[in-house]
Amino acid sequence: DLNTIEHIDKKLIRRVRMLVIILVIMTGVLIYEVYISRIHVLLLLLGIALGTAVGFFAGRMFSIEWHVEKRKVIGRLDRLGIVVLVLYIGFSIALHWIFEYWLTGAILSAFTFSFVEGAMLGRILSMRLNIRRVLVEEGKIQE
């Protein structure tokens, strides 16, 4: 919304846009992986749902708050955010290893991509909700 974008820091806008671009690219990779591996739709949806839950938790990496002097919504990494970031990176690295117990080969790759795509979606949704919450609290938009 053009009325609310003026109240959001440019760095935060770039971060959200970058995540959306990554999400679009991941969607293309996921469609390709699904085509190659013939993964079942329910397994694909399970990966996206689990990833979205993790991404929503990972959205806590950045503290979204109102900066009084700039009069804009900003995102910054706080101590808890650093802990969440480290856990998120560790989980992302171990992801393939965790799921290879149940899945193998191309299906494992497709499931991993669906999980990562869900994580991106969860982060975007979490950031969007937090930005909206701050704008409502500051009276810049109505609920």
C-alpha positions as a Markdown table, in Angstrom:
| # | Residue | x | y | z |
|---|---|---|---|---|
| 1 | Asp | 0.0 | 0.0 | 0.0 |
| 2 | Leu | 1.5 | 3.3 | -1.0 |
| 3 | Asn | 0.2 | 5.1 | 2.1 |
| 4 | Thr | 2.0 | 2.7 | 4.5 |
| 5 | Ile | 5.2 | 2.2 | 2.6 |
| 6 | Glu | 6.4 | 5.7 | 3.5 |
| 7 | His | 6.3 | 4.6 | 7.2 |
| 8 | Ile | 8.6 | 1.6 | 6.6 |
| 9 | Asp | 12.4 | 1.8 | 6.5 |
| 10 | Lys | 14.0 | 1.2 | 3.1 |
| 11 | Lys | 16.3 | -1.5 | 4.5 |
| 12 | Leu | 13.3 | -3.4 | 5.8 |
| 13 | Ile | 11.5 | -3.0 | 2.5 |
| 14 | Arg | 14.5 | -4.4 | 0.6 |
| 15 | Arg | 14.7 | -7.3 | 3.0 |
| 16 | Val | 11.1 | -8.3 | 2.4 |
| 17 | Arg | 11.5 | -7.8 | -1.4 |
| 18 | Met | 14.6 | -10.0 | -1.4 |
| 19 | Leu | 12.7 | -12.8 | 0.5 |
| 20 | Val | 9.9 | -12.5 | -2.1 |
| 21 | Ile | 12.3 | -12.8 | -5.0 |
| 22 | Ile | 13.9 | -15.9 | -3.3 |
| 23 | Leu | 10.4 | -17.3 | -2.8 |
| 24 | Val | 9.6 | -16.9 | -6.5 |
| 25 | Ile | 12.9 | -18.6 | -7.5 |
| 26 | Met | 12.3 | -21.4 | -5.0 |
| 27 | Thr | 8.8 | -21.9 | -6.5 |
| 28 | Gly | 10.4 | -22.4 | -9.9 |
| 29 | Val | 13.0 | -24.9 | -8.5 |
| 30 | Leu | 10.2 | -26.7 | -6.6 |
| 31 | Ile | 8.0 | -27.0 | -9.7 |
| 32 | Tyr | 11.0 | -28.5 | -11.6 |
| 33 | Glu | 11.8 | -30.9 | -8.7 |
| 34 | Val | 8.2 | -32.0 | -8.5 |
| 35 | Tyr | 8.2 | -32.7 | -12.2 |
| 36 | Ile | 11.4 | -34.7 | -12.0 |
| 37 | Ser | 10.7 | -36.6 | -8.8 |
| 38 | Arg | 6.9 | -37.1 | -9.1 |
| 39 | Ile | 6.5 | -36.3 | -5.4 |
| 40 | His | 3.0 | -36.9 | -4.0 |
| 41 | Val | 1.1 | -33.6 | -3.5 |
| 42 | Leu | 0.4 | -34.4 | 0.2 |
| 43 | Leu | 4.1 | -34.8 | 0.9 |
| 44 | Leu | 4.7 | -31.6 | -0.9 |
| 45 | Leu | 2.1 | -29.8 | 1.2 |
| 46 | Leu | 3.4 | -31.3 | 4.4 |
| 47 | Gly | 6.9 | -29.9 | 3.5 |
| 48 | Ile | 5.4 | -26.5 | 2.9 |
| 49 | Ala | 3.4 | -26.5 | 6.1 |
| 50 | Leu | 6.3 | -27.6 | 8.3 |
| 51 | Gly | 8.5 | -25.1 | 6.6 |
| 52 | Thr | 6.0 | -22.3 | 7.1 |
| 53 | Ala | 5.8 | -23.1 | 10.8 |
| 54 | Val | 9.6 | -23.0 | 11.1 |
| 55 | Gly | 9.8 | -19.8 | 9.0 |
| 56 | Phe | 7.2 | -18.2 | 11.2 |
| 57 | Phe | 9.4 | -18.9 | 14.2 |
| 58 | Ala | 12.5 | -17.7 | 12.3 |
| 59 | Gly | 10.6 | -14.5 | 11.5 |
| 60 | Arg | 11.5 | -13.7 | 15.1 |
| 61 | Met | 15.1 | -13.2 | 14.0 |
| 62 | Phe | 14.4 | -9.5 | 13.4 |
| 63 | Ser | 12.8 | -7.3 | 16.0 |
| 64 | Ile | 10.3 | -5.2 | 14.1 |
| 65 | Glu | 9.7 | -1.9 | 15.9 |
| 66 | Trp | 8.9 | 1.8 | 15.6 |
| 67 | His | 12.0 | 4.1 | 15.4 |
| 68 | Val | 11.0 | 7.4 | 17.0 |
| 69 | Glu | 13.6 | 9.6 | 15.4 |
| 70 | Lys | 13.2 | 8.2 | 11.9 |
| 71 | Arg | 9.4 | 7.9 | 12.4 |
| 72 | Lys | 9.5 | 4.6 | 10.5 |
| 73 | Val | 9.1 | 0.9 | 11.1 |
| 74 | Ile | 12.6 | -0.7 | 11.3 |
| 75 | Gly | 13.9 | -4.3 | 11.7 |
| 76 | Arg | 16.9 | -5.0 | 13.7 |
| 77 | Leu | 18.7 | -8.2 | 14.9 |
| 78 | Asp | 18.6 | -8.4 | 18.7 |
| 79 | Arg | 20.1 | -11.0 | 21.1 |
| 80 | Leu | 17.1 | -13.4 | 20.8 |
| 81 | Gly | 17.2 | -12.8 | 17.1 |
| 82 | Ile | 20.8 | -13.9 | 16.9 |
| 83 | Val | 19.9 | -17.1 | 18.8 |
| 84 | Val | 17.0 | -17.8 | 16.4 |
| 85 | Leu | 19.2 | -17.1 | 13.4 |
| 86 | Val | 21.8 | -19.6 | 14.6 |
| 87 | Leu | 19.1 | -22.2 | 15.3 |
| 88 | Tyr | 17.6 | -21.5 | 11.8 |
| 89 | Ile | 20.9 | -21.9 | 10.0 |
| 90 | Gly | 21.8 | -25.0 | 11.9 |
| 91 | Phe | 18.4 | -26.6 | 11.1 |
| 92 | Ser | 18.7 | -25.6 | 7.5 |
| 93 | Ile | 22.1 | -27.2 | 7.2 |
| 94 | Ala | 20.9 | -30.4 | 8.9 |
| 95 | Leu | 17.6 | -30.5 | 7.0 |
| 96 | His | 18.6 | -32.9 | 4.3 |
| 97 | Trp | 20.2 | -35.2 | 6.9 |
| 98 | Ile | 17.1 | -35.1 | 9.1 |
| 99 | Phe | 14.6 | -36.1 | 6.4 |
| 100 | Glu | 16.8 | -38.7 | 4.7 |
| 101 | Tyr | 15.8 | -41.2 | 7.3 |
| 102 | Trp | 12.3 | -41.3 | 5.8 |
| 103 | Leu | 12.9 | -40.1 | 2.2 |
| 104 | Thr | 15.5 | -40.8 | -0.5 |
| 105 | Gly | 16.8 | -39.5 | -3.8 |
| 106 | Ala | 14.8 | -37.0 | -5.8 |
| 107 | Ile | 11.8 | -37.2 | -3.5 |
| 108 | Leu | 14.1 | -36.1 | -0.6 |
| 109 | Ser | 15.3 | -33.2 | -2.7 |
| 110 | Ala | 11.8 | -32.1 | -3.7 |
| 111 | Phe | 10.6 | -32.4 | -0.1 |
| 112 | Thr | 13.6 | -30.3 | 1.1 |
| 113 | Phe | 12.8 | -27.6 | -1.4 |
| 114 | Ser | 9.1 | -27.6 | -0.4 |
| 115 | Phe | 10.2 | -27.2 | 3.2 |
| 116 | Val | 12.6 | -24.4 | 2.4 |
| 117 | Glu | 9.9 | -22.7 | 0.3 |
| 118 | Gly | 7.5 | -22.9 | 3.3 |
| 119 | Ala | 10.2 | -21.4 | 5.5 |
| 120 | Met | 10.6 | -18.4 | 3.2 |
| 121 | Leu | 6.8 | -18.0 | 3.1 |
| 122 | Gly | 6.6 | -18.2 | 6.9 |
| 123 | Arg | 9.3 | -15.5 | 7.3 |
| 124 | Ile | 7.6 | -13.2 | 4.8 |
| 125 | Leu | 4.2 | -13.7 | 6.6 |
| 126 | Ser | 5.8 | -13.2 | 10.0 |
| 127 | Met | 7.5 | -10.0 | 9.0 |
| 128 | Arg | 4.4 | -8.6 | 7.2 |
| 129 | Leu | 2.3 | -9.3 | 10.3 |
| 130 | Asn | 4.8 | -7.7 | 12.6 |
| 131 | Ile | 5.1 | -4.6 | 10.4 |
| 132 | Arg | 1.4 | -4.3 | 10.3 |
| 133 | Arg | 1.2 | -4.7 | 14.1 |
| 134 | Val | 3.6 | -1.8 | 14.6 |
| 135 | Leu | 1.8 | 0.4 | 12.1 |
| 136 | Val | -1.5 | -0.2 | 13.9 |
| 137 | Glu | 0.1 | 0.5 | 17.3 |
| 138 | Glu | 1.5 | 3.8 | 16.0 |
| 139 | Gly | -1.8 | 4.8 | 14.5 |
| 140 | Lys | -0.5 | 4.9 | 10.9 |
| 141 | Ile | -3.1 | 2.4 | 9.7 |
| 142 | Gln | -6.3 | 1.0 | 11.0 |
| 143 | Glu | -7.0 | -2.6 | 11.7 |
